[in-house]
Amino acid sequence: MSKSNKKNKTLFVVLMFYSFTLLLNPLLINDLYANTNKNSHLIDEDHLDDEEDDVGDQGQPCPKIRQVSPAPKEFKNKISPLRNEPRNLKKGKVLFRLKARKACKFCHGMEGKGDGSMADLAHKPPRNLTCKKYMNKITDGELFWVIKEGIDEAGMPSYKHLSDKKIWQLIQYIRTFSS
């Protein structure tokens, strides 16, 4: 076999492997997330007493439990299509702090503690995003729904004007507060 043919064959095998990996990647990631999120759920009434005295990582108290409408089932196991990359995290941070029309920082604060400049004006305290106990129970799909649709009874506005990609970037950044 000539050197050129061998090189072409090697390139073809590498490209086929890469293509196959790209096709399988979403399936493998979905399976991984489905297994890790199998038992995650919104806070049930059984957990109401657990969180009331909790504090987040930054020492801020976690807001008391609110009775809010749960996310629709189709959102519960929704998985982010974005890779967990620094550029997505950076874009999420910029959205959280500056670019979202009603930037998240005004209620949730720069560090996600629920102590933003507008927090005192809200009829319910903004969520303290540093509360691991609460944040680890919410799936990414549920966060997506909350950001996209808002929750009137909790004072959370809708961010329907943001693209899905931007919401997923926000979620990546929000997760850093409780990780």
Secondary structure, DSSP 4 states (H G I P E B T S, - for coil): --HHHHHHHHHHHHHHHHHHHHHHHHHHHHHHHHHHSTT--SPPGGGHHHHHT-B-TTSPBPPPP---PPPPHHHHT----S---HHHHHHHHHIIIIISTT-THHHH-TTSSS--TTGGGSSSPPP-TT-HHHHTTS-HHHHHHHHHH-BGGGTBPP-TTS-HHHHHHHHHHHHHH--
